[in-house]
Amino acid sequence: MTLRGFREVNEQQSNIVDSVLGNKVTIATAGAGSGKTYTMIATVMELLRPPGGTHLAFTADQLALVTFTVEAAEQLRAETDEAIFAALTKDPTNRDHWWEQRERLPSAFIGTIHSFAHQLLKDFGHDSTVPRSSTLNSSGTARREAIADALEVAFAGHPSMTTLLEVDLPEYRLVKEAENVLDHLSRVGIDPESVAAATDHAGAHEVTRAFVRWLVASDHAHTNDKVRRGSVDVDDLLLRLVSAFRADPDGASKAARQHPVLFVDEFQDTDRVQIDVIERLLTDLQKLLVVGDVKQSIYGFRAADAKLLHQLAKRLSVKPLPLHVSRRPSRELLDAQNALFSRIGTRYTDLDEKLLAYDGSPTSPTTLAPLVVDQSGWDDVPANLGTWVKELLGTPSVLPNPMFLEPADLVVLCRTNSQADQAVAELTSELAGVAEVRRSRGESFFEQPEVVATLQVLEMLLRPGDDATLAIALDSMYFTDIDARSEIARLVQYGKDRGSPLTDWLIDHHPDTMAWITTCRRTARSDSAPQVLARLYETSGVLDRLRAEGRTDSALVLEDLREDARNVFKREQALTLDAFVEWLRIAVLNGFPSPRDRRGDRRPPYVRVMTIHQSKGMQYPVVFIPWINRALASAATDPHYLIGDDDRLDLNLPLRDGGTTRSAEWDRMLTRNRRALLEEEMRLLYVAVTRAQQQVILLGGRTQPSPPVPAHHDKYSWLDEIVHSLEDGIPSGVHMVAGGPGTAEIAALRRASKPEGATL
């Protein structure tokens, strides 16, 4: 071990720190549990050292540290502050220097790429088409309305567009398809007009060409609406920033000089628009550190591209440095993980890259194999999952504290939200009287539905007469006694001539509700945000209703939100509602953690269930992965649209004459898309397995024993891939069982007796 930034680092970590000190660009591939945050902070501390010799010192306010989530950013900021504070005693001769860095740290940028773009647009707003006073739009309602309006206009005024009537889908489904395509184009930075040109050139089906013209008209209408409202979408932030830098390259230079040190974490989840932003800053940057792990690239549905990390390294002629020594799993589990994925990696790129154990890796406290594949029957997964949980509670833990497994040490990771909801429902029944089960949203306070609903209502209070925000708010828990769906559907279908008909409808049919809304609006002009929240809770009666319904947890979330409004801005009177709503909107969009989440004991007294995506960056002693027998890619889940390399659009929509809109190229494009999807699904499995510190138990089998299906089959699953990988023999540390833990497995769980009352 050597010291870097007053921290003990291993050889791989010191190589990365030294590379950043000596080079303009450093790229690191960091495996699960390899201490990348620890290494980044060690690098920061070296850069912040007082100048001396050939060392060029930076100040803390020159840092820009970009992470994938706001929770990771908050952790990075807190740990950086702690490291600087520790330097006061570790480097007493430069005490004044370190006090200065601590004072400068609040001016550093530490946050997500979207927050970074938001800040740069505000700092250089005169060089962009975004006004400094613009608001961030967190709802897709405005775009959806623009799409529907453009469709009505197209049918009325453009005979060539009437070919869309040939599509055998209800109008709302057609609007949803258009919304999906526009969302995708926005994320990858492709202009709908270029798609229209490429699609026309490719000689696509006439319905597909009409569909693209509709997209262009919808995009223009939505853009004009945002200009009128003075708002931007989340995806707009990056696109507008690229446009501003393209129009005025000096803007990028100013930004790079303001933050000459740029670190980008979780680079494997980056898309091409984000790459464009980084490369436009690169010319004037002094230090760029990019950290990622291709094996953990699982956001393809958000247009993230796993290949970008290696492409950037090749383009900049930089050799990626490895960071593969993992401190997370026990030695036994690490060996089992490496053995399994080295075999899966023969079919799926990069997964065969092995993690290394560090000298202090713990050994498993039980004799049960660290990686168990329980081939339970299709309908037996919940019962067998419940049995495993019951048997594991109270057994020895790999952690020194607590010594025995508690509910907080067990997590169930699911592929999809629907699977997670099913797991909560069925596992709650299986564990009744043993342990509580709760759906976790990845420890993000601001993603909870109570917080999102409150944001929707606050946005409605700030926009009197805006029927779009009112429609969203009326669908929230604050208005459970009002059913406005039929009225909203009528307005969407027939439109409005003038005014605010939904607001008028609410005044006529629910005057008491409109009265408390008016009261909140009037007092919000002078009240602070915490006062507005208190009045909202009181006048709407939401807290009393939640408590009467037994939803005390939801009531506590609302009370915590008001407390956070006080804590964030320290002085209650200093926080206006406008400022709070802007802050809250960004917190919701990015999954910000509540300050309360970062204080005190974070070990909940229940078993958590979440999606694998929500588990990124976390670790747990025991991980359960249920329903590994479910199909990964099938005709039922195939997309209805594909974008070619030349930007042309191909659609596969049913026509009323029994035909389809797909072109002759559709099957080839679909085959490639399915292959990319399977590759990402295998990376998703890798992420799930590598969250564990002690044990991984995968559950799922078939109703009837059968050989694994081939990868191109509609029913191909993780189970098939695992069975394929074990055809040449089961490696040490992997155990195959069927039907839950048997007598041998239960005995293997224990090296010590289960303590009294351990199963709660």
TINUKE-686485 format. One line per 5 residues: for each residue x, y, z of C-alpha. Coordinates in steps of 0.001 Angstrom, whole numbers. Last residue first. Layout:
<nodes>
X/Y/Z  ...
</nodes>
This chain:
<nodes>
-37957/-11500/14579  -36076/-14436/13026  -33205/-13776/15418  -35372/-14275/18499  -32732/-16361/20268
-29541/-16656/18260  -29179/-19109/15351  -26365/-21419/16325  -22994/-20943/14705  -21442/-22415/11591
-24808/-22409/9961  -26108/-22126/6432  -24768/-25558/5521  -27346/-27236/7724  -30163/-25516/5871
-28636/-26476/2526  -28312/-30131/3506  -31882/-30314/4825  -33336/-28777/1674  -33387/-25113/740
-35992/-24283/-1903  -37495/-26513/-4573  -34593/-27510/-6786  -30894/-27112/-6060  -27785/-26200/-8072
-24734/-24961/-6129  -21977/-22679/-7440  -18915/-22148/-5221  -16683/-24540/-7115  -17531/-24688/-10784
-20363/-26810/-12214  -19192/-28755/-15237  -18995/-28370/-19006  -22722/-27656/-19311  -22523/-24934/-16636
-22618/-21972/-19006  -25583/-23379/-20925  -27448/-23817/-17618  -26696/-20175/-16716  -27825/-18902/-20134
-31038/-20933/-19995  -31764/-19663/-16481  -31176/-16091/-17607  -33946/-16643/-20126  -34596/-17577/-23769
-38343/-17997/-24379  -38459/-16395/-27836  -35518/-18529/-29011  -32416/-16856/-30496  -30320/-17822/-27442
-31072/-21532/-27756  -33478/-23243/-25297  -32109/-24993/-22230  -32958/-28696/-21887  -36267/-29614/-20272
-37644/-30471/-16827  -41379/-29638/-16705  -42838/-26610/-14930  -39612/-24762/-15599  -37217/-23171/-13169
-36703/-19990/-11184  -34693/-18688/-8237  -31247/-17131/-7982  -29618/-16995/-4540  -26548/-14808/-4134
-24624/-14892/-855  -21939/-12946/1013  -21256/-9449/-291  -23863/-9212/-3015  -24414/-6321/-5468
-22263/-8226/-7991  -25060/-10688/-8823  -27523/-7959/-9795  -25014/-6011/-11902  -23980/-9182/-13760
-27621/-10067/-14457  -28112/-6593/-15930  -24998/-7112/-18048  -26618/-10285/-19371  -29791/-8321/-20133
-27692/-5708/-21954  -26211/-8345/-24246  -29684/-9805/-24833  -30982/-6362/-25850  -28097/-5815/-28258
-28829/-9185/-29876  -32517/-8337/-30081  -31727/-5037/-31814  -29479/-6771/-34350  -32218/-9272/-35167
-34756/-6439/-35390  -32636/-4536/-37909  -32350/-7612/-40127  -36079/-8361/-39801  -37061/-4758/-40594
-34973/-4329/-43744  -37797/-5375/-46117  -39886/-2575/-44624  -42431/-2678/-41820  -45789/-945/-42240
-47939/-4048/-41771  -50735/-5848/-43575  -54143/-7004/-42397  -56111/-4399/-44383  -56542/-2307/-41227
-52803/-1966/-40865  -50628/-3227/-37995  -47562/-1157/-37047  -43953/-2248/-37541  -42174/1027/-38154
-38788/1778/-39698  -37192/5173/-39175  -34123/6373/-41043  -31218/7805/-39060  -28521/6284/-41357
-27593/3772/-38658  -31233/2695/-38594  -33848/3695/-36010  -36328/985/-35012  -40038/1170/-34196
-42724/-1147/-32828  -40315/-2595/-30287  -40242/-6335/-29552  -41689/-7289/-26146  -44391/-9712/-27329
-42112/-11070/-30054  -39698/-12148/-27346  -36679/-10956/-25430  -35706/-11874/-21864  -38093/-14758/-21191
-38729/-15552/-17519  -36785/-18401/-15905  -34691/-16097/-13699  -37903/-15516/-11794  -36281/-14329/-8553
-32867/-12741/-7850  -32149/-12833/-4103  -29152/-10883/-2778  -27550/-11444/631  -24916/-9262/2351
-26073/-6124/517  -24350/-3582/-1730  -25419/-408/-3489  -24040/1554/-6473  -26803/419/-8817
-29714/-1104/-6859  -32409/948/-8596  -31527/-605/-11946  -31845/-4073/-10421  -35423/-3321/-9415
-36328/-3177/-5753  -37537/-5345/-2862  -36295/-4656/659  -36680/-6953/3649  -37680/-4942/6724
-36339/-3221/9830  -34577/-486/7833  -30823/-85/8403  -30113/3575/7646  -29311/4512/11227
-28653/8219/11648  -28503/10861/8956  -28106/10509/5208  -31725/9567/4560  -32800/12620/6594
-31046/14866/4080  -33478/13355/1542  -31808/11546/-1343  -32182/13097/-4827  -33680/10799/-7469
-32591/12953/-10417  -35976/14097/-11698  -37408/14442/-8187  -34482/16552/-6924  -34592/18716/-10075
-38284/19450/-9510  -37696/20054/-5792  -35055/22725/-6466  -37282/24515/-8970  -40280/24176/-6629
-38251/25544/-3697  -37070/28606/-5611  -40598/29454/-6772  -42035/28838/-3280  -39616/31268/-1685
-36928/30115/753  -35318/32835/2863  -38058/32794/5531  -37178/29222/6564  -33484/29850/7207
-31349/26759/6606  -32111/26566/2870  -32011/22804/2637  -33004/22217/6248  -36316/24081/6198
-37586/22526/2979  -36294/19204/4310  -38593/19538/7322  -41529/20127/4981  -40581/16992/3031
-40194/15021/6255  -43802/15855/7165  -44962/14665/3763  -42996/11409/4097  -44407/10909/7612
-47949/11054/6218  -47076/8395/3667  -45667/6138/6404  -48832/6661/8474  -51038/5230/5761
-53672/3838/8129  -56534/5303/6093  -57307/7779/8880  -53627/8768/8903  -53678/9469/5167
-56913/11460/5441  -55629/13595/8317  -52413/14358/6427  -54227/15233/3175  -56715/17636/4727
-56383/19899/1684  -56381/23040/3846  -53948/21663/6439  -51423/19927/4179  -51358/22898/1804
-50992/25359/4701  -47993/23451/6088  -46478/23181/2617  -46883/26911/2012  -45269/27653/5381
-42308/25425/4527  -41995/27232/1162  -41997/30726/2700  -45236/32702/2698  -45703/36040/882
-47070/35144/-2555  -47932/31647/-1357  -50762/33138/719  -52895/33834/-2358  -52179/30549/-4074
-52918/28511/-959  -56237/30284/-443  -57191/29821/-4100  -56513/26085/-3884  -58571/25958/-680
-61535/27594/-2459  -61202/25492/-5609  -61691/22390/-3493  -64803/23854/-1884  -66160/24936/-5289
-66057/21412/-6731  -68460/21243/-9707  -68532/24819/-10981  -65038/25929/-9952  -63544/22603/-11112
-65250/22894/-14500  -63969/26458/-14921  -60415/25251/-14210  -60890/22499/-16785  -62255/25029/-19295
-59294/27417/-19058  -59844/30162/-21610  -60434/29652/-25323  -61794/27287/-27981  -60869/24063/-26274
-60094/20619/-27652  -62688/18030/-28656  -60856/14820/-27757  -58444/16193/-25151  -61234/18244/-23545
-63555/15251/-23369  -60800/13046/-21920  -60124/15684/-19249  -63829/15798/-18350  -64038/11997/-18207
-60922/11762/-16056  -61880/14441/-13558  -62735/12109/-10697  -62480/14135/-7483  -62477/12601/-3997
-58854/11399/-4351  -57683/14961/-4956  -54474/15291/-2935  -53454/11745/-3907  -52676/12925/-7447
-54710/12787/-10681  -56044/16294/-10110  -52448/17568/-10074  -51767/16381/-13640  -54961/17952/-14981
-54182/21207/-13148  -50704/21341/-14725  -52238/21077/-18203  -55187/23383/-17362  -52939/26371/-16691
-55343/28983/-15264  -53242/29595/-12190  -49643/28399/-12648  -47752/28513/-9329  -50415/26504/-7494
-50311/23824/-10231  -46554/23485/-9809  -47133/23038/-6067  -49721/20310/-6750  -47394/18370/-9051
-44523/18697/-6578  -46739/17323/-3820  -47671/14325/-5969  -43995/13592/-6668  -43230/13739/-2936
-46059/11355/-2012  -45121/9026/-4886  -41587/8455/-3526  -38849/9423/-5964  -37692/12239/-3684
-36677/9944/-852  -34353/7860/-3001  -33242/4684/-1219  -33422/2675/-4422  -37160/2857/-4855
-37756/261/-2158  -40816/-1960/-2080  -41361/-3251/1429  -41449/-6623/3175  -41988/-7063/6919
-40501/-10099/8650  -41703/-13290/10355  -45391/-12826/11226  -46394/-12834/7545  -43352/-13872/5510
-45141/-15794/2728  -47944/-13228/2455  -45553/-10300/2193  -43514/-12359/-291  -46462/-12552/-2668
-47340/-8860/-2770  -43769/-7579/-2609  -42572/-9997/-5303  -45448/-9051/-7611  -44588/-5354/-7283
-40930/-6111/-8031  -41889/-8230/-11047  -44032/-5378/-12379  -41165/-2934/-11871  -38841/-5091/-13962
-35729/-7238/-13671  -36079/-7885/-9929  -33679/-7650/-6989  -34770/-9015/-3588  -32669/-7654/-739
-31567/-9189/2561  -29297/-7446/5075  -32075/-5115/6293  -34081/-8178/7414  -31290/-9181/9854
-28356/-11519/9308  -26177/-12269/12317  -22930/-10583/13410  -24424/-7113/13012  -21877/-5650/12921
-18823/-7663/11865  -20370/-8219/8426  -20086/-11604/6687  -23198/-12586/8602  -23971/-15705/10630
-27579/-16974/10445  -30389/-15015/12116  -32546/-14680/9044  -31286/-17098/6392  -33868/-19824/7010
-36862/-17511/6881  -35550/-15758/3767  -34929/-19061/1973  -38419/-20284/2807  -39997/-17080/1505
-38101/-17418/-1780  -39335/-21017/-1971  -42936/-19885/-1583  -42577/-17014/-4055  -40750/-19144/-6696
-43138/-22114/-6645  -45370/-21092/-9560  -42668/-21450/-12228  -41050/-24484/-10563  -37986/-23842/-8421
-34601/-24218/-10054  -32707/-22801/-7083  -29348/-21576/-8396  -27094/-20888/-5401  -23971/-18727/-5427
-22087/-18570/-2103  -22191/-22364/-1614  -23415/-23027/1924  -20548/-23561/4371  -21337/-20426/6352
-19291/-17477/7652  -17936/-16673/4152  -14361/-15418/4128  -13550/-11737/4274  -11376/-9957/1682
-8494/-8239/3490  -5776/-8896/932  -7882/-7738/-1991  -9638/-10114/-4337  -9520/-9494/-8079
-12438/-9029/-10469  -12365/-10938/-13736  -13134/-9690/-17249  -15276/-12475/-18768  -18260/-10113/-19033
-16441/-8018/-21670  -18433/-9222/-24710  -21207/-11814/-24366  -20774/-15365/-25649  -17468/-16352/-24026
-18387/-13931/-21253  -21044/-16314/-19918  -18196/-18695/-19088  -16010/-16083/-17385  -19252/-14867/-15814
-19837/-18044/-13825  -16251/-18606/-12666  -15710/-14954/-11748  -18887/-14846/-9688  -18008/-18114/-7903
-14483/-16896/-7075  -15847/-13587/-5766  -18427/-15427/-3656  -15775/-17564/-1972  -13459/-14620/-1358
-16275/-12639/247  -17683/-9890/-1922  -17207/-6100/-1789  -13523/-5140/-1628  -12938/-5576/-5344
-9543/-5137/-6999  -10454/-4372/-10625  -9406/-792/-11277  -7806/-1105/-14710  -6280/1804/-16669
-7712/2596/-20096  -5070/3304/-22778  -5537/6790/-24212  -5272/7509/-27931  -8028/10153/-27707
-10215/8464/-30344  -9373/4999/-29028  -10226/5900/-25434  -13443/7593/-26557  -14448/4511/-28556
-13702/2261/-25576  -16037/4232/-23307  -18636/4774/-26052  -19247/1057/-26669  -21721/637/-23797
-24117/3132/-25392  -26721/4844/-23215  -29862/5621/-25258  -32174/5658/-22218  -33373/2132/-23064
-29683/1207/-23275  -29353/1943/-19578  -27654/-1207/-18312  -23911/-603/-18813  -22419/-2481/-15844
-19992/-4704/-17771  -18766/-1619/-19650  -17372/-245/-16389  -16744/3470/-16128  -14440/6237/-14964
-13421/9274/-17047  -10857/11675/-15609  -10254/14931/-17480  -7646/17453/-16356  -6599/20789/-17890
-9785/21418/-19821  -9592/23955/-22653  -9874/21573/-25603  -11983/19057/-23669  -15108/21168/-23193
-16516/20374/-26642  -15587/16719/-26073  -17560/16587/-22834  -20730/18063/-24351  -20552/15732/-27374
-20101/12730/-25109  -23290/13749/-23279  -25141/13814/-26611  -23745/10402/-27535  -25037/8677/-24415
-23319/7945/-21109  -24201/4937/-18941  -20712/3403/-19299  -19319/6696/-17998  -20443/5884/-14470
-18241/8760/-13163  -17063/11862/-15026  -14264/13968/-13473  -13641/17459/-14867  -10832/19757/-13667
-10656/23086/-15552  -14007/24250/-14077  -14328/27993/-14897  -11767/27674/-17673  -13741/24788/-19146
-16982/26804/-19056  -15346/29832/-20671  -13857/27653/-23404  -17241/26018/-24053  -18812/29457/-24441
-15987/30478/-26775  -17261/27839/-29167  -20332/30052/-29827  -22918/28474/-32110  -21670/24940/-31470
-21349/25610/-27735  -24927/26929/-27615  -26236/24001/-29673  -24428/21517/-27418  -25932/23239/-24371
-29387/23236/-25950  -29139/19487/-26595  -27892/18806/-23076  -30592/20793/-21297  -33309/19857/-23763
-33293/16269/-22465  -34612/17531/-19126  -37321/19531/-20873  -37160/23318/-21078  -39549/26088/-20016
-40264/29718/-20896  -43955/28973/-21462  -44030/30467/-24971  -40662/28952/-25830  -41862/25605/-24523
-45000/25823/-26676  -42933/26622/-29766  -40786/23537/-29169  -43854/21345/-28656  -45420/22565/-31895
-42193/22035/-33851  -41771/18529/-32389  -45365/17625/-33219  -44979/18800/-36829  -41767/16787/-37228
-43337/13699/-35662  -46376/13984/-37959  -44048/14111/-40942  -42441/10941/-39565  -45818/9169/-39340
-46676/10186/-42910  -43433/8593/-44113  -44203/5437/-42096  -47706/5291/-43589  -46222/5612/-47094
-43938/2638/-46445  -40268/3603/-46603  -38408/4617/-49759  -35055/5018/-48028  -34836/8670/-49100
-38140/9477/-47398  -36889/7884/-44181  -33563/9731/-44323  -35270/13109/-44834  -37826/12467/-42087
-35123/11303/-39684  -33149/14474/-40427  -36297/16493/-39648  -36795/14590/-36389  -33371/15911/-35234
-31242/13196/-33622  -29688/13957/-30216  -29737/10412/-28842  -32052/11298/-25960  -34307/13536/-28073
-34681/10875/-30751  -35730/8341/-28120  -38324/10635/-26559  -39671/11486/-30022  -40058/7775/-30854
-41827/6977/-27584  -44203/9944/-27963  -45114/8836/-31481  -45912/5347/-30198  -48016/6832/-27392
-50003/8946/-29868  -50738/5814/-31909  -51906/4006/-28797  -54182/6936/-27845  -55647/6932/-31377
-56696/3281/-31282  -54559/1044/-33493  -55173/-498/-36918  -53104/2019/-38874  -54902/3008/-42107
-55929/6321/-40553  -52259/7306/-40755  -52802/7486/-44540  -54708/10680/-43761  -51370/12475/-43688
-51262/12936/-47452  -54609/14763/-47278  -53069/17488/-45068  -55424/19985/-43428  -57855/18166/-41161
-56003/14895/-40520  -52721/16718/-39976  -54315/19280/-37645  -55796/16499/-35490  -52448/14672/-35407
-50598/17863/-34514  -52959/18381/-31577  -52328/14837/-30291  -48552/15246/-30558  -48618/18683/-28903
-50780/17312/-26088  -48302/14484/-25470  -45408/16959/-25466  -47161/19106/-22847  -48066/16065/-20742
-44515/14709/-20599  -43925/16258/-17179  -40766/17407/-15412  -40391/20767/-17186  -37378/22731/-15967
-38040/26462/-15708  -36402/29214/-17735  -35273/32410/-15991  -31852/32436/-17640  -33525/32240/-21028
-32615/29257/-23224  -31610/30000/-26827  -27951/30015/-25832  -25025/32456/-25676  -26736/34871/-23263
-27435/31919/-20993  -23747/31342/-20308  -23935/30888/-16538  -27543/29669/-16727  -26781/27228/-19525
-23685/26082/-17654  -25709/25386/-14505  -28398/23416/-16327  -25771/21427/-18244  -24082/20476/-14970
-27463/19543/-13473  -28087/17315/-16490  -24629/15732/-16145  -25370/14947/-12508  -23824/16668/-9490
-20701/18139/-7908  -19772/21597/-9191  -17325/23335/-6889  -18512/26567/-5254  -19359/24776/-1989
-15729/23519/-1930  -14131/26989/-1679  -14401/27261/2115  -12987/23775/2517  -10171/24638/145
-9346/27755/2214  -9239/25737/5415  -6873/23329/3611  -4465/26142/2723  -4556/27579/6233
-3586/24162/7675  -594/23750/5414  1903/22867/8151  -797/20766/9826  -1011/18200/6978
-2768/15208/8524  -4664/17375/11016  -6205/19846/8571  -6152/17092/5925  -9037/15387/7771
-11279/18362/6936  -10351/18038/3266  -11214/14322/3328  -14509/14965/5138  -15484/17591/2538
-14668/15147/-251  -16730/12453/1485  -19757/14758/1734  -19468/15940/-1866  -19092/12395/-3192
-22053/11141/-1160  -24176/14030/-2406  -23121/13286/-5976  -23934/9587/-5612  -27417/10530/-4389
-27717/13012/-7248  -27310/10165/-9698  -24930/9426/-12600  -21972/11454/-11336  -20140/14557/-12582
-17344/16105/-10508  -16491/19625/-11687  -13621/21061/-9649  -12336/24627/-9956  -13946/25666/-6640
-11638/23251/-4822  -8471/25030/-5898  -5897/23571/-8239  -2195/23094/-7628  356/22569/-10370
3096/20299/-9039  6470/20774/-10722  8091/21893/-7479  5424/22992/-5028  1809/24085/-5183
-342/23295/-2121  -2206/19981/-2492  -5634/20254/-4174  -4757/17952/-7079  -3571/15269/-4663
-6794/15587/-2656  -8903/15251/-5807  -7045/12073/-6786  -7640/10513/-3350  -11296/11535/-3745
-11521/9774/-7114  -9869/6671/-5690  -12344/6378/-2804  -15197/6912/-5261  -13732/4161/-7496
-13381/1692/-4640  -13337/-1585/-6589  -16786/-2745/-5462  -17948/-3535/-9001  -15179/-3027/-11563
-13607/281/-12576  -12331/851/-16108  -10269/4035/-15934  -9662/6739/-18547  -7156/9526/-17905
-6828/12687/-19987  -4513/15668/-19432  -1680/13588/-18049  777/13603/-15134  -1440/14166/-12097
-4322/12183/-13597  -1977/9305/-14376  -553/9359/-10845  -4018/9003/-9319  -4911/6166/-11706
-1679/4272/-11069  -2158/4778/-7307  -5543/3030/-7514  -4113/69/-9421  -1228/-290/-6980
-3370/-160/-3849  -4225/3040/-2032  -3749/4248/1536  -5083/7773/1784  -3403/11133/2540
-4092/12194/-1084  -2055/9245/-2294  -260/6968/135  1126/3552/-797  0/0/0
</nodes>
